[in-house]
């Protein structure tokens, strides 16, 4: 069985560590990289050819919505799962074809639902 190649994008290191642990515990995802800014994420996602991106919305500089819009314009965009503390962006998230929207603080049940 092939694992999904994922990138986590969040400016909070502890959240990235926790999310990585939960994702890899599913046995379905390999976290290939972690980025802390939108600009860094775009380069990393392309370099690693990520299949799924777990993306925060509120980050310094380019926010997650801007990143998702740029990714969705690509020929074969990765799946996007927003992971954020802000519920007010949910409608906008699905306008950019996000596959799911997880609110922080997340838990194992949230990850299982996404899978």
C-alpha positions as CSV (number, residue, x, y, z in Angstrom):
1,X,0.0,0.0,0.0
2,X,1.3,3.4,-1.0
3,X,1.3,6.2,1.5
4,X,-0.1,9.7,0.7
5,X,2.8,12.2,0.5
6,X,1.8,15.2,2.7
7,X,3.1,18.6,3.6
8,X,2.1,20.4,6.7
9,X,1.9,24.2,6.6
10,X,1.6,26.1,10.0
11,X,3.6,28.7,11.7
12,X,3.1,27.0,15.1
13,X,5.8,24.3,15.5
14,X,4.0,22.4,18.3
15,X,0.9,22.1,16.1
16,X,3.0,20.8,13.3
17,X,4.7,18.2,15.5
18,X,1.3,17.0,16.9
19,X,-0.3,16.9,13.5
20,X,2.6,15.0,12.0
21,X,2.4,12.4,14.8
22,X,-1.3,11.9,14.4
23,X,-1.1,11.7,10.6
24,X,1.7,9.2,10.5
25,X,0.0,7.1,13.1
26,X,-2.8,6.4,10.6
27,X,-0.5,4.4,8.5
28,X,-1.9,6.1,5.4
29,X,0.2,9.3,5.3
30,X,3.9,10.1,5.1
31,X,4.7,13.7,6.1
32,X,7.4,14.6,3.5
33,X,7.9,18.2,4.7
34,X,6.8,21.0,7.0
35,X,6.6,24.7,6.1
36,X,6.0,27.7,8.4
37,X,5.0,30.3,5.7
38,X,2.9,30.4,2.6
39,X,5.9,31.2,0.3
40,X,8.0,28.4,1.8
41,X,5.0,26.0,1.4
42,X,4.6,26.7,-2.3
43,X,8.2,25.8,-3.0
44,X,8.2,22.7,-0.8
45,X,4.9,21.4,-2.1
46,X,6.1,21.6,-5.7
47,X,9.6,20.2,-4.9
48,X,8.1,17.2,-3.0
49,X,5.2,16.7,-5.4
50,X,2.9,16.6,-2.4
51,X,-0.5,14.8,-2.8
52,X,-2.2,16.4,0.2
53,X,-1.5,19.6,2.2
54,X,-2.6,20.3,5.7
55,X,-2.8,24.0,5.7
56,X,-3.3,26.7,8.4
57,X,-5.1,29.8,7.3
58,X,-3.6,32.6,9.6
59,X,0.1,32.8,8.9
60,X,2.5,35.8,8.5
61,X,2.8,37.1,5.0
62,X,0.8,34.9,2.6
63,X,-2.1,33.3,4.3
64,X,-3.5,29.8,3.7
65,X,-6.4,30.9,1.5
66,X,-3.9,32.6,-0.9
67,X,-1.7,29.5,-0.9
68,X,-4.7,27.3,-1.7
69,X,-5.8,29.6,-4.6
70,X,-2.4,29.4,-6.1
71,X,-2.3,25.6,-5.7
72,X,-5.7,25.2,-7.2
73,X,-4.6,26.9,-10.4
74,X,-2.0,24.1,-11.1
75,X,-2.7,21.3,-13.5
76,X,-2.7,18.6,-10.9
77,X,-3.2,20.3,-7.5
78,X,-2.8,18.5,-4.2
79,X,-5.7,17.9,-1.9
80,X,-6.2,20.6,0.7
81,X,-7.2,20.1,4.3
82,X,-7.4,23.3,6.3
83,X,-6.3,23.1,9.9
84,X,-7.1,26.3,11.7
85,X,-8.4,27.9,14.9
86,X,-10.9,30.1,12.9
87,X,-14.3,28.7,12.0
88,X,-15.3,31.8,10.0
89,X,-13.2,30.7,6.9
90,X,-15.0,27.4,6.4
91,X,-17.3,28.6,3.5
92,X,-14.3,30.2,1.7
93,X,-12.3,27.0,2.2
94,X,-14.8,24.9,0.3
95,X,-14.9,27.6,-2.5
96,X,-11.3,26.6,-3.2
97,X,-12.2,22.9,-3.3
98,X,-10.8,22.0,0.2
99,X,-11.5,18.4,1.0
100,X,-12.0,19.1,4.7
101,X,-11.7,21.7,7.4
102,X,-10.3,20.8,10.9
103,X,-10.6,23.2,13.8
104,X,-7.8,23.5,16.3
105,X,-7.4,22.0,18.8
106,X,-7.8,18.9,16.7
107,X,-7.6,15.3,17.9
108,X,-7.3,11.7,16.6
109,X,-11.0,11.6,15.7
110,X,-10.6,14.7,13.4
111,X,-7.8,13.0,11.6
112,X,-9.7,9.7,11.3
113,X,-12.6,11.6,9.8
114,X,-10.4,13.2,7.1
115,X,-8.9,9.8,6.2
